[in-house]
Amino acid sequence: MKKSFYVLVLFGLLIAGILSACGGDNTTEAEAEGNTGGNDGGDGDKHKIGILAPAVTHGWVAAVAYHAENRAEELSDEIEYQIQTSSNAEEMTSQLDDLMTWGAEAIVAFPQWEGMEVPIQKALDADIEVVNFDIEIDAEGVYRVAGDNEDMGIQGANYIVDKIGTKGTVVVLENPSAGSVSKLRVNGFKDTIADIAPDMNLETYAAEFTRESGLSDFSDILTSLDHIDAVYSIDDETSIGVLQAINEAGRDEIQVVTGGAACRSTLK
């Protein structure tokens, strides 16, 4: 099958995931351990697709994996697939090796961390088509599917300035382990603030994309800062934890908490 077939299939798997909002009830067995779909008998007329996804710690991640697997099932007349989940780059690299040994002709790579450049380049050099979803993998020949993370930062900056004005203290929550996603969202925000509100005081802290991190880390931040006007959070799960920390601390001066990724519970 030509290269275009694999690319279209992989984009189809991922577009379904991008369009899904996050939700906690979309988990399947595939998120806990590797799952094989399609024809287990190795029918030579079917094409082998591998899906590398992170272990579920976040509703949006669960939804992406869920919808990607559903789409793969819909294509089961044409493909066999394996979905593997991991918690770090080392584990995902081992699973990538397993997929290559299995004979994967194309792979969807959805890491939530950096460090996949060398193993993905190895797959590409072996003539395996790779679609990289979300966090950027800097490898030659990879196809990229991602949202406009920089614009999220731009929109967040404009929204906060609209609500609190051009002066105040804003806590910026970044997630360095999220690689390009965090970097683009935070840089878009800070660059825009520098243009439209240069006197704004920005306090930057690290937090993971989980409610638990939002609660724990922001509770510490509230202790260290006497006054906060707004919070630029780059993820809805983090933001839910932040709001809980604010409520538990009884802090009523904070006017704005942003988010990102359209978590279902934040849209109600």
PASEBA-1860 file (N, C-alpha, C; in nm, 3 decimals):
! residues 268
1> MKKSFYVL> 0.085/-0.120/0.000/0.000/0.000/0.000/0.088/0.124/0.000 ~ 0.047/0.225/-0.072/0.127/0.346/-0.086/0.131/0.424/0.046 ~ 0.231/0.514/0.054/0.249/0.597/0.171/0.122/0.674/0.207 ~ 0.050/0.722/0.106/-0.069/0.802/0.133/-0.174/0.725/0.212 ~ -0.182/0.593/0.191/-0.279/0.514/0.266/-0.250/0.521/0.416 ~ -0.123/0.498/0.452/-0.088/0.497/0.593/-0.110/0.634/0.656 ~ -0.072/0.737/0.586/-0.087/0.871/0.640/-0.235/0.903/0.664 ~ -0.319/0.869/0.568/-0.462/0.895/0.585/-0.521/0.817/0.700
9> VLFGLLIA> -0.481/0.691/0.714/-0.531/0.609/0.825/-0.488/0.669/0.958 ~ -0.361/0.707/0.970/-0.311/0.759/1.096/-0.373/0.892/1.130 ~ -0.390/0.979/1.030/-0.457/1.105/1.057/-0.601/1.080/1.099 ~ -0.665/0.981/1.039/-0.802/0.949/1.078/-0.811/0.905/1.222 ~ -0.716/0.824/1.267/-0.714/0.780/1.405/-0.702/0.898/1.501 ~ -0.617/0.994/1.464/-0.590/1.103/1.556/-0.692/1.214/1.551 ~ -0.748/1.243/1.434/-0.849/1.348/1.428/-0.967/1.313/1.517 ~ -1.003/1.184/1.521/-1.111/1.142/1.610/-1.079/1.176/1.754
17> GILSACGG> -0.953/1.157/1.793/-0.914/1.188/1.929/-0.911/1.336/1.958 ~ -0.863/1.415/1.862/-0.856/1.559/1.882/-0.994/1.618/1.906 ~ -1.094/1.565/1.834/-1.228/1.621/1.844/-1.300/1.580/1.971 ~ -1.243/1.488/2.048/-1.309/1.444/2.171/-1.268/1.533/2.287 ~ -1.363/1.568/2.372/-1.332/1.642/2.495/-1.292/1.542/2.602 ~ -1.225/1.591/2.707/-1.178/1.497/2.807/-1.292/1.453/2.896 ~ -1.282/1.329/2.944/-1.382/1.274/3.034/-1.325/1.154/3.104 ~ -1.360/1.133/3.229/-1.299/1.029/3.308/-1.354/0.891/3.283
25> DNTTEAEA> -1.462/0.876/3.205/-1.524/0.745/3.193/-1.498/0.681/3.058 ~ -1.396/0.726/2.986/-1.369/0.671/2.854/-1.250/0.576/2.853 ~ -1.215/0.518/2.968/-1.101/0.428/2.973/-1.139/0.290/2.925 ~ -1.041/0.219/2.868/-1.061/0.082/2.825/-0.943/0.000/2.872 ~ -0.949/-0.131/2.852/-0.837/-0.216/2.891/-0.709/-0.175/2.821 ~ -0.720/-0.112/2.706/-0.601/-0.075/2.630/-0.518/0.027/2.704 ~ -0.581/0.106/2.794/-0.504/0.205/2.866/-0.421/0.142/2.976 ~ -0.459/0.024/3.020/-0.385/-0.041/3.127/-0.276/-0.133/3.073
33> EGNTGGND> -0.296/-0.193/2.957/-0.197/-0.284/2.901/-0.215/-0.287/2.750 ~ -0.114/-0.340/2.682/-0.119/-0.344/2.537/-0.241/-0.420/2.488 ~ -0.302/-0.372/2.379/-0.421/-0.435/2.323/-0.399/-0.456/2.175 ~ -0.441/-0.571/2.126/-0.431/-0.601/1.985/-0.570/-0.605/1.926 ~ -0.590/-0.535/1.815/-0.721/-0.535/1.751/-0.709/-0.581/1.608 ~ -0.824/-0.593/1.542/-0.824/-0.638/1.404/-0.806/-0.788/1.399 ~ -0.739/-0.833/1.298/-0.723/-0.976/1.275/-0.600/-1.027/1.348 ~ -0.619/-1.112/1.449/-0.506/-1.166/1.525/-0.430/-1.272/1.449
41> GGDGDKHK> -0.485/-1.316/1.339/-0.422/-1.425/1.265/-0.315/-1.382/1.170 ~ -0.288/-1.250/1.162/-0.181/-1.204/1.076/-0.215/-1.212/0.930 ~ -0.338/-1.178/0.893/-0.382/-1.180/0.753/-0.295/-1.085/0.672 ~ -0.227/-1.137/0.571/-0.135/-1.057/0.493/-0.201/-0.946/0.415 ~ -0.334/-0.951/0.398/-0.404/-0.846/0.325/-0.429/-0.723/0.412 ~ -0.405/-0.737/0.542/-0.427/-0.624/0.632/-0.294/-0.558/0.665 ~ -0.301/-0.431/0.698/-0.181/-0.353/0.724/-0.169/-0.325/0.872 ~ -0.049/-0.337/0.923/-0.025/-0.331/1.066/0.002/-0.188/1.113
49> IGILAPAV> -0.082/-0.142/1.206/-0.071/-0.007/1.260/-0.044/-0.015/1.410 ~ 0.058/0.054/1.458/0.088/0.060/1.600/0.049/0.195/1.658 ~ -0.004/0.195/1.779/-0.042/0.319/1.849/0.033/0.322/1.981 ~ 0.115/0.423/2.000/0.190/0.444/2.124/0.127/0.560/2.200 ~ 0.068/0.531/2.315/-0.003/0.633/2.392/0.048/0.634/2.536 ~ 0.029/0.746/2.607/0.068/0.749/2.748/-0.035/0.676/2.834 ~ 0.011/0.625/2.948/-0.082/0.571/3.047/-0.175/0.683/3.093 ~ -0.295/0.649/3.126/-0.398/0.749/3.154/-0.380/0.808/3.294
57> THGWVAAV> -0.344/0.936/3.298/-0.344/1.012/3.423/-0.430/1.137/3.408 ~ -0.500/1.150/3.296/-0.562/1.275/3.256/-0.681/1.241/3.166 ~ -0.794/1.306/3.189/-0.914/1.273/3.114/-0.901/1.290/2.964 ~ -0.831/1.395/2.921/-0.815/1.418/2.777/-0.733/1.308/2.713 ~ -0.628/1.264/2.783/-0.547/1.154/2.731/-0.633/1.029/2.716 ~ -0.717/1.002/2.815/-0.805/0.885/2.808/-0.898/0.893/2.687 ~ -0.952/1.013/2.663/-1.046/1.029/2.552/-0.977/1.012/2.418 ~ -0.856/1.064/2.404/-0.783/1.048/2.278/-0.757/0.901/2.249
65> AYHAENRA> -0.708/0.827/2.349/-0.681/0.685/2.330/-0.810/0.608/2.299 ~ -0.916/0.643/2.368/-1.045/0.576/2.349/-1.096/0.593/2.205 ~ -1.094/0.716/2.156/-1.147/0.742/2.022/-1.052/0.691/1.913 ~ -0.922/0.694/1.940/-0.828/0.637/1.843/-0.852/0.487/1.828 ~ -0.874/0.418/1.941/-0.900/0.275/1.932/-1.033/0.246/1.864 ~ -1.135/0.327/1.893/-1.264/0.309/1.825/-1.250/0.323/1.674 ~ -1.170/0.423/1.632/-1.149/0.444/1.489/-1.073/0.326/1.429 ~ -0.977/0.274/1.503/-0.903/0.158/1.454/-0.996/0.039/1.436
73> EELSDEIE> -1.091/0.022/1.528/-1.188/-0.087/1.516/-1.275/-0.070/1.390 ~ -1.311/0.055/1.362/-1.390/0.081/1.242/-1.314/0.045/1.115 ~ -1.182/0.052/1.122/-1.098/0.022/1.006/-1.048/-0.123/1.006 ~ -1.107/-0.206/1.090/-1.053/-0.341/1.110/-1.060/-0.430/0.987 ~ -1.141/-0.393/0.888/-1.140/-0.470/0.764/-1.012/-0.446/0.684 ~ -0.944/-0.335/0.715/-0.824/-0.299/0.639/-0.696/-0.311/0.720 ~ -0.707/-0.303/0.853/-0.586/-0.298/0.934/-0.593/-0.395/1.052 ~ -0.474/-0.434/1.099/-0.454/-0.487/1.233/-0.390/-0.374/1.313
81> YQIQTSSN> -0.413/-0.371/1.444/-0.349/-0.266/1.523/-0.311/-0.319/1.659 ~ -0.212/-0.257/1.716/-0.176/-0.277/1.856/-0.167/-0.140/1.921 ~ -0.228/-0.126/2.039/-0.215/-0.003/2.116/-0.139/-0.034/2.243 ~ -0.031/0.040/2.267/0.054/0.020/2.383/0.057/0.149/2.464 ~ 0.052/0.137/2.597/0.056/0.256/2.683/0.179/0.250/2.773 ~ 0.231/0.366/2.805/0.355/0.373/2.883/0.354/0.496/2.973 ~ 0.451/0.501/3.064/0.458/0.610/3.162/0.580/0.699/3.145 ~ 0.670/0.664/3.052/0.789/0.744/3.032/0.852/0.708/2.897
89> AEEMTSQL> 0.955/0.783/2.860/1.018/0.764/2.729/1.085/0.628/2.718 ~ 1.147/0.581/2.826/1.216/0.451/2.821/1.117/0.339/2.792 ~ 1.002/0.342/2.860/0.902/0.238/2.840/0.842/0.246/2.700 ~ 0.816/0.367/2.653/0.760/0.383/2.519/0.860/0.338/2.413 ~ 0.988/0.362/2.436/1.091/0.317/2.341/1.092/0.165/2.330 ~ 1.079/0.098/2.443/1.074/-0.048/2.442/0.952/-0.098/2.365 ~ 0.840/-0.030/2.382/0.718/-0.068/2.310/0.730/-0.040/2.162 ~ 0.799/0.068/2.126/0.825/0.097/1.985/0.907/-0.015/1.922
97> DDLMTWGA> 1.007/-0.063/1.995/1.087/-0.176/1.944/0.998/-0.299/1.924 ~ 0.906/-0.322/2.017/0.816/-0.437/2.004/0.727/-0.423/1.880 ~ 0.679/-0.302/1.854/0.594/-0.279/1.736/0.673/-0.301/1.607 ~ 0.799/-0.259/1.607/0.882/-0.279/1.489/0.906/-0.429/1.466 ~ 0.930/-0.503/1.574/0.947/-0.647/1.563/0.819/-0.714/1.514 ~ 0.705/-0.666/1.560/0.575/-0.718/1.518/0.550/-0.696/1.369 ~ 0.616/-0.596/1.314/0.602/-0.566/1.172/0.513/-0.448/1.141 ~ 0.502/-0.354/1.235/0.420/-0.235/1.212/0.468/-0.162/1.088
105> EAIVAFPQ> 0.373/-0.126/1.002/0.404/-0.051/0.881/0.388/0.099/0.902 ~ 0.313/0.135/1.007/0.293/0.275/1.041/0.262/0.284/1.189 ~ 0.300/0.397/1.251/0.287/0.413/1.396/0.236/0.552/1.429 ~ 0.140/0.558/1.519/0.098/0.683/1.581/0.174/0.697/1.712 ~ 0.248/0.804/1.729/0.326/0.828/1.851/0.268/0.947/1.927 ~ 0.221/0.921/2.047/0.151/1.021/2.129/0.217/1.028/2.267 ~ 0.344/1.072/2.274/0.410/1.082/2.404/0.363/1.206/2.480 ~ 0.372/1.201/2.611/0.348/1.319/2.693/0.477/1.360/2.764
113> WEGMEVPI> 0.588/1.339/2.695/0.719/1.372/2.748/0.816/1.383/2.630 ~ 0.932/1.440/2.659/1.037/1.447/2.559/1.124/1.321/2.566 ~ 1.216/1.306/2.470/1.310/1.196/2.472/1.280/1.085/2.373 ~ 1.187/1.110/2.278/1.151/1.007/2.180/1.215/1.032/2.044 ~ 1.301/1.132/2.033/1.355/1.169/1.903/1.438/1.057/1.839 ~ 1.531/1.000/1.914/1.620/0.897/1.857/1.543/0.770/1.821 ~ 1.460/0.715/1.910/1.388/0.593/1.871/1.289/0.614/1.756 ~ 1.224/0.730/1.750/1.132/0.756/1.640/1.209/0.770/1.509
121> QKALDADI> 1.326/0.834/1.514/1.407/0.845/1.393/1.451/0.706/1.344 ~ 1.478/0.616/1.439/1.513/0.478/1.403/1.399/0.412/1.325 ~ 1.275/0.435/1.372/1.159/0.379/1.302/1.143/0.440/1.163 ~ 1.161/0.570/1.154/1.151/0.638/1.025/1.257/0.587/0.927 ~ 1.378/0.568/0.978/1.486/0.519/0.893/1.461/0.375/0.845 ~ 1.373/0.306/0.917/1.335/0.171/0.876/1.213/0.173/0.783 ~ 1.181/0.290/0.730/1.071/0.308/0.635/0.934/0.283/0.697 ~ 0.920/0.310/0.826/0.790/0.305/0.894/0.735/0.447/0.898
129> EVVNFDIE> 0.611/0.464/0.854/0.547/0.595/0.860/0.510/0.627/1.004 ~ 0.539/0.750/1.048/0.510/0.789/1.186/0.432/0.920/1.186 ~ 0.319/0.919/1.255/0.245/1.042/1.283/0.264/1.076/1.430 ~ 0.316/1.193/1.455/0.344/1.243/1.589/0.231/1.335/1.633 ~ 0.166/1.297/1.741/0.052/1.373/1.792/0.089/1.450/1.918 ~ 0.050/1.577/1.924/0.060/1.662/2.043/0.204/1.707/2.067 ~ 0.273/1.656/2.169/0.408/1.704/2.199/0.503/1.672/2.084 ~ 0.576/1.772/2.039/0.659/1.759/1.919/0.775/1.662/1.938
137> IDAEGVYR> 0.790/1.574/1.840/0.908/1.487/1.831/0.994/1.539/1.716 ~ 1.112/1.584/1.747/1.200/1.645/1.648/1.274/1.537/1.572 ~ 1.208/1.483/1.469/1.267/1.377/1.387/1.235/1.405/1.241 ~ 1.330/1.378/1.155/1.314/1.408/1.013/1.221/1.307/0.946 ~ 1.114/1.359/0.883/1.022/1.273/0.811/0.895/1.239/0.886 ~ 0.882/1.286/1.010/0.763/1.257/1.089/0.649/1.350/1.046 ~ 0.527/1.300/1.050/0.408/1.383/1.026/0.358/1.435/1.160 ~ 0.310/1.561/1.162/0.269/1.623/1.288/0.120/1.653/1.288
145> VAGDNEDM> 0.054/1.621/1.401/-0.085/1.661/1.425/-0.089/1.727/1.562 ~ -0.131/1.853/1.566/-0.134/1.924/1.694/-0.228/2.042/1.685 ~ -0.275/2.086/1.801/-0.353/2.208/1.807/-0.263/2.330/1.804 ~ -0.323/2.448/1.804/-0.247/2.573/1.800/-0.217/2.615/1.944 ~ -0.111/2.557/1.999/-0.079/2.582/2.139/-0.034/2.725/2.165 ~ 0.037/2.785/2.071/0.080/2.923/2.090/-0.040/3.017/2.097 ~ -0.140/2.992/2.014/-0.258/3.078/2.015/-0.334/3.065/2.146 ~ -0.330/2.948/2.210/-0.392/2.934/2.341/-0.332/3.035/2.439
153> GIQGANYI> -0.200/3.052/2.432/-0.134/3.150/2.518/-0.173/3.292/2.484 ~ -0.182/3.321/2.354/-0.221/3.455/2.310/-0.362/3.489/2.359 ~ -0.454/3.394/2.341/-0.592/3.417/2.383/-0.601/3.429/2.535 ~ -0.522/3.349/2.606/-0.523/3.358/2.752/-0.475/3.493/2.801 ~ -0.371/3.547/2.738/-0.320/3.678/2.777/-0.423/3.787/2.752 ~ -0.485/3.786/2.637/-0.587/3.887/2.607/-0.705/3.878/2.703 ~ -0.744/3.756/2.737/-0.858/3.738/2.828/-0.826/3.792/2.966 ~ -0.708/3.761/3.018/-0.672/3.808/3.151/-0.661/3.959/3.156
161> VDKIGTKG> -0.600/4.019/3.055/-0.590/4.165/3.052/-0.728/4.229/3.043 ~ -0.816/4.167/2.967/-0.953/4.217/2.958/-1.022/4.216/3.094 ~ -0.990/4.118/3.178/-1.058/4.104/3.307/-0.993/4.183/3.420 ~ -0.859/4.194/3.422/-0.794/4.259/3.537/-0.720/4.386/3.500 ~ -0.710/4.418/3.371/-0.636/4.535/3.330/-0.490/4.502/3.301 ~ -0.408/4.605/3.288/-0.270/4.587/3.243/-0.169/4.579/3.358 ~ -0.216/4.587/3.482/-0.128/4.575/3.597/-0.186/4.476/3.696 ~ -0.096/4.405/3.764/-0.140/4.307/3.862/-0.039/4.193/3.869
169> TVVVLENP> -0.071/4.094/3.952/0.014/3.977/3.967/-0.056/3.855/3.909 ~ 0.010/3.792/3.814/-0.045/3.673/3.748/0.049/3.555/3.773 ~ -0.006/3.447/3.825/0.070/3.324/3.839/0.060/3.247/3.707 ~ 0.175/3.211/3.653/0.182/3.132/3.529/0.222/2.990/3.567 ~ 0.138/2.894/3.531/0.167/2.754/3.561/0.216/2.684/3.435 ~ 0.341/2.643/3.435/0.398/2.571/3.321/0.418/2.424/3.359 ~ 0.439/2.342/3.258/0.465/2.199/3.281/0.584/2.160/3.194 ~ 0.706/2.179/3.242/0.825/2.152/3.159/0.828/2.012/3.100
177> SAGSVSKL> 0.774/1.913/3.171/0.778/1.776/3.120/0.691/1.758/2.997 ~ 0.601/1.854/2.971/0.513/1.846/2.855/0.576/1.902/2.728 ~ 0.704/1.935/2.734/0.778/1.971/2.614/0.720/2.089/2.538 ~ 0.701/2.070/2.406/0.660/2.179/2.318/0.522/2.233/2.352 ~ 0.433/2.149/2.405/0.298/2.194/2.440/0.305/2.304/2.544 ~ 0.376/2.278/2.653/0.390/2.378/2.758/0.467/2.501/2.709 ~ 0.575/2.476/2.638/0.659/2.586/2.593/0.582/2.683/2.503 ~ 0.506/2.630/2.409/0.431/2.716/2.317/0.319/2.790/2.388
185> RVNGFKDT> 0.248/2.723/2.477/0.139/2.789/2.548/0.189/2.900/2.639 ~ 0.300/2.874/2.707/0.355/2.974/2.799/0.422/3.088/2.721 ~ 0.498/3.056/2.617/0.563/3.162/2.540/0.461/3.252/2.470 ~ 0.354/3.191/2.418/0.250/3.272/2.356/0.189/3.370/2.455 ~ 0.170/3.322/2.578/0.115/3.408/2.684/0.212/3.519/2.721 ~ 0.335/3.482/2.752/0.432/3.581/2.800/0.466/3.684/2.693 ~ 0.480/3.641/2.569/0.511/3.735/2.462/0.397/3.835/2.443 ~ 0.274/3.788/2.453/0.159/3.877/2.436/0.148/3.973/2.553
193> IADIAPDM> 0.169/3.923/2.674/0.166/4.012/2.791/0.273/4.119/2.778 ~ 0.390/4.082/2.730/0.498/4.180/2.713/0.457/4.291/2.617 ~ 0.374/4.259/2.520/0.328/4.358/2.422/0.215/4.444/2.475 ~ 0.118/4.383/2.540/-0.005/4.457/2.574/-0.012/4.499/2.721 ~ 0.071/4.438/2.807/0.069/4.474/2.949/0.208/4.458/3.009 ~ 0.302/4.540/2.963/0.442/4.522/3.006/0.466/4.541/3.155 ~ 0.373/4.605/3.225/0.390/4.626/3.369/0.330/4.514/3.453 ~ 0.276/4.413/3.388/0.218/4.300/3.462/0.330/4.220/3.530
201> NLETYAAE> 0.306/4.181/3.654/0.401/4.099/3.729/0.366/3.953/3.708 ~ 0.456/3.877/3.648/0.433/3.735/3.621/0.518/3.651/3.715 ~ 0.453/3.559/3.784/0.521/3.464/3.874/0.503/3.324/3.816 ~ 0.610/3.260/3.776/0.602/3.132/3.706/0.638/3.016/3.798 ~ 0.551/2.915/3.797/0.571/2.794/3.877/0.540/2.671/3.790 ~ 0.589/2.556/3.834/0.564/2.431/3.761/0.448/2.355/3.824 ~ 0.367/2.292/3.739/0.258/2.206/3.784/0.229/2.103/3.675 ~ 0.193/1.983/3.715/0.160/1.878/3.618/0.016/1.894/3.569
209> FTRESGLS> -0.018/1.820/3.464/-0.153/1.827/3.408/-0.248/1.733/3.482 ~ -0.258/1.749/3.612/-0.351/1.669/3.692/-0.418/1.757/3.797 ~ -0.535/1.716/3.842/-0.605/1.790/3.947/-0.526/1.786/4.077 ~ -0.464/1.670/4.104/-0.388/1.656/4.226/-0.271/1.755/4.231 ~ -0.202/1.770/4.119/-0.092/1.866/4.113/-0.143/2.008/4.127 ~ -0.253/2.039/4.058/-0.310/2.173/4.070/-0.342/2.208/4.213 ~ -0.400/2.115/4.286/-0.436/2.139/4.427/-0.313/2.152/4.514 ~ -0.222/2.056/4.504/-0.105/2.055/4.591/-0.010/2.172/4.561
217> DFSDILTS> 0.025/2.188/4.433/0.122/2.292/4.398/0.066/2.431/4.420 ~ -0.063/2.449/4.387/-0.116/2.585/4.404/-0.142/2.618/4.551 ~ -0.166/2.517/4.633/-0.177/2.544/4.777/-0.045/2.602/4.829 ~ 0.067/2.548/4.782/0.198/2.601/4.821/0.217/2.742/4.767 ~ 0.173/2.766/4.645/0.187/2.899/4.585/0.106/3.002/4.663 ~ -0.013/2.964/4.704/-0.097/3.056/4.783/-0.030/3.094/4.914 ~ 0.045/3.002/4.971/0.117/3.030/5.095/0.231/3.127/5.072 ~ 0.292/3.119/4.955/0.411/3.203/4.927/0.376/3.341/4.872
225> LDHIDAVY> 0.258/3.359/4.816/0.219/3.487/4.758/0.098/3.543/4.833 ~ 0.112/3.665/4.884/0.003/3.726/4.961/-0.111/3.775/4.873 ~ -0.080/3.810/4.748/-0.184/3.864/4.660/-0.165/3.811/4.519 ~ -0.272/3.763/4.460/-0.272/3.714/4.322/-0.398/3.767/4.254 ~ -0.381/3.823/4.135/-0.496/3.875/4.062/-0.554/3.774/3.963 ~ -0.467/3.691/3.905/-0.514/3.595/3.805/-0.416/3.478/3.797 ~ -0.465/3.369/3.739/-0.383/3.249/3.720/-0.392/3.209/3.574 ~ -0.276/3.201/3.509/-0.272/3.147/3.373/-0.233/3.001/3.384
233> SIDDETSI> -0.334/2.915/3.379/-0.312/2.770/3.379/-0.332/2.720/3.238 ~ -0.249/2.625/3.196/-0.252/2.580/3.056/-0.325/2.448/3.037 ~ -0.394/2.403/3.143/-0.464/2.275/3.132/-0.583/2.274/3.228 ~ -0.697/2.223/3.181/-0.818/2.223/3.262/-0.807/2.137/3.387 ~ -0.742/2.022/3.376/-0.730/1.937/3.494/-0.651/2.009/3.603 ~ -0.543/2.076/3.566/-0.468/2.156/3.662/-0.557/2.264/3.722 ~ -0.635/2.329/3.636/-0.718/2.441/3.680/-0.823/2.398/3.782 ~ -0.878/2.279/3.765/-0.978/2.229/3.860/-0.914/2.216/3.999
241> GVLQAINE> -0.791/2.165/4.004/-0.719/2.158/4.131/-0.689/2.296/4.187 ~ -0.653/2.389/4.099/-0.625/2.527/4.141/-0.749/2.589/4.207 ~ -0.863/2.572/4.144/-0.987/2.628/4.199/-1.019/2.569/4.336 ~ -0.993/2.441/4.353/-1.016/2.378/4.483/-0.923/2.438/4.588 ~ -0.796/2.459/4.551/-0.700/2.519/4.645/-0.742/2.660/4.685 ~ -0.790/2.736/4.587/-0.836/2.873/4.616/-0.954/2.871/4.712 ~ -1.049/2.783/4.686/-1.167/2.775/4.771/-1.131/2.732/4.914 ~ -1.043/2.633/4.925/-1.005/2.583/5.057/-0.926/2.687/5.135
249> AGRDEIQV> -0.851/2.773/5.065/-0.772/2.877/5.133/-0.854/3.002/5.162 ~ -0.973/3.010/5.105/-1.057/3.127/5.127/-1.003/3.253/5.063 ~ -0.931/3.238/4.952/-0.872/3.354/4.883/-0.975/3.409/4.784 ~ -1.018/3.532/4.807/-1.125/3.588/4.724/-1.077/3.700/4.632 ~ -0.945/3.726/4.627/-0.896/3.835/4.542/-0.866/3.789/4.399 ~ -0.861/3.658/4.377/-0.823/3.605/4.247/-0.943/3.612/4.153 ~ -0.928/3.689/4.046/-1.041/3.717/3.959/-1.055/3.619/3.842 ~ -0.944/3.560/3.798/-0.945/3.479/3.676/-0.855/3.357/3.694
257> VTGGAACR> -0.905/3.242/3.650/-0.823/3.122/3.634/-0.853/3.067/3.495 ~ -0.753/3.061/3.410/-0.774/3.008/3.274/-0.756/2.856/3.275 ~ -0.776/2.796/3.160/-0.757/2.652/3.144/-0.725/2.620/3.000 ~ -0.737/2.493/2.965/-0.711/2.452/2.828/-0.748/2.307/2.807 ~ -0.784/2.273/2.685/-0.816/2.137/2.639/-0.964/2.104/2.647 ~ -1.047/2.195/2.692/-1.193/2.176/2.688/-1.237/2.052/2.764 ~ -1.188/2.036/2.886/-1.233/1.925/2.970/-1.384/1.935/2.989 ~ -1.450/1.821/2.973/-1.597/1.819/2.971/-1.658/1.884/3.095
265> STLK> -1.600/1.856/3.213/-1.660/1.908/3.337/-1.648/2.059/3.348 ~ -1.552/2.122/3.278/-1.538/2.267/3.283/-1.635/2.336/3.188 ~ -1.698/2.260/3.099/-1.789/2.319/3.001/-1.934/2.317/3.048 ~ -1.960/2.255/3.163/-2.097/2.245/3.212/-2.146/2.379/3.265
END
